[in-house]
């Protein structure tokens, strides 16, 4: 089979044998997807830092409060993105180690469709549901 660059449509349509799961073309597709996501997060963070440095302080308390609320919202967003960046980088390491795409609880394939939606997923849907069920049991 010739190596061609896969598209999302190819990933969604893949119905190959289980032993062909996470083949070189799949890994390349997800690596590129994760690298783009990583670049997007870093670019947003850089833009936010530059924006916040360029802001002048204002003597008006209402304007200052509005500005502080904007900063707070931006920083919460960047914190979520920082956590996502950590997951993206962990997924890229998994690709290099050959463990990407497999459930860390069961070792079973996570599934291409799930990874397409959430490329940083580390659990199969079943394992994720079990964890959420356990959380509900112990939280209630």
RAMOUR-V911094 format. One record per pair of residues at least 24 apart in sequence whose ideal C-beta (glycine too) atoms are under 10 Angstrom apart, sorted by the first residue. I is the first residue (numbers start at 0). J is the second residue. D is the distance in Angstrom with one decimal. If there is no record, write none. Layout:
((I	J	D) (I	J	D))
This chain:
((0	24	8.3) (2	27	8.2) (4	28	7.5) (4	31	8.2) (5	29	9.3) (5	31	9.3) (5	111	9.7) (7	32	8.8) (7	111	9.9) (7	115	6.2) (9	111	9.5) (10	111	5.0) (10	112	7.5) (10	114	8.1) (10	115	5.3) (11	111	7.6) (11	112	6.4) (11	115	6.9) (12	111	9.7) (13	111	5.7) (13	112	9.0) (14	111	9.8) (15	111	9.7) (17	107	9.8) (17	108	7.1) (20	100	6.9) (20	101	8.8) (20	108	5.0) (20	109	9.5) (20	110	8.6) (20	111	7.6) (21	94	9.0) (21	97	8.4) (21	98	9.3) (21	99	6.6) (21	100	4.2) (21	101	7.5) (21	108	7.3) (21	109	9.2) (21	111	8.5) (21	114	9.1) (25	94	9.8) (25	99	9.0) (25	100	7.2) (25	111	6.8) (25	114	8.7) (26	93	9.9) (26	94	5.6) (26	95	9.5) (26	97	8.6) (26	99	6.7) (26	100	7.9) (27	94	9.0) (28	111	9.0) (28	114	9.4) (28	115	9.0) (28	118	9.6) (29	90	7.6) (29	91	9.1) (29	93	9.6) (29	94	6.6) (29	99	6.6) (29	100	7.4) (29	111	8.8) (29	114	6.3) (29	115	8.5) (29	118	5.8) (29	119	10.0) (30	90	8.9) (30	91	6.7) (30	94	5.2) (30	95	8.8) (30	99	8.4) (30	118	9.6) (32	87	9.6) (32	90	9.5) (32	114	8.8) (32	115	8.2) (32	118	5.4) (33	86	9.4) (33	87	5.3) (33	88	8.5) (33	89	9.8) (33	90	5.4) (33	91	5.4) (33	93	9.7) (33	94	7.5) (33	99	9.0) (33	114	9.9) (33	118	5.5) (33	119	7.6) (34	87	8.5) (34	91	7.2) (34	94	10.0) (35	87	9.8) (35	118	9.9) (36	80	10.0) (36	83	7.8) (36	84	8.5) (36	86	9.6) (36	87	5.4) (36	90	9.2) (36	91	9.8) (36	118	6.9) (36	119	8.3) (37	83	9.3) (37	84	6.4) (37	87	4.9) (37	88	6.9) (37	90	9.5) (37	91	7.4) (38	87	9.8) (39	80	9.0) (39	83	10.0) (39	84	9.8) (39	87	9.7) (40	77	9.0) (40	79	9.9) (40	80	4.9) (40	81	8.0) (40	83	6.3) (40	84	4.8) (40	85	10.0) (40	87	7.1) (40	88	10.0) (41	80	9.1) (41	84	7.3) (41	87	10.0) (43	73	9.7) (43	76	8.3) (43	77	7.6) (43	80	6.4) (44	73	10.0) (44	76	9.7) (44	77	5.7) (44	80	6.6) (44	81	7.6) (44	84	8.1) (46	73	10.0) (47	73	5.4) (47	74	8.2) (47	76	8.0) (47	77	5.7) (47	80	9.2) (48	73	9.7) (48	77	8.6) (51	77	9.9) (83	119	7.1) (84	119	9.8) (85	119	9.2) (86	117	9.5) (86	118	9.0) (86	119	4.0) (86	120	9.1) (86	121	8.2) (87	118	7.7) (87	119	5.9) (88	119	9.5) (89	119	7.4) (89	121	7.9) (90	114	9.0) (90	117	10.0) (90	118	6.3) (90	119	4.9) (90	120	8.5) (90	121	8.0) (91	118	9.9) (91	119	9.7) (93	119	9.5) (93	121	8.0) (102	126	5.1) (102	127	8.8) (104	129	7.8) (104	130	7.9) (105	129	9.5))
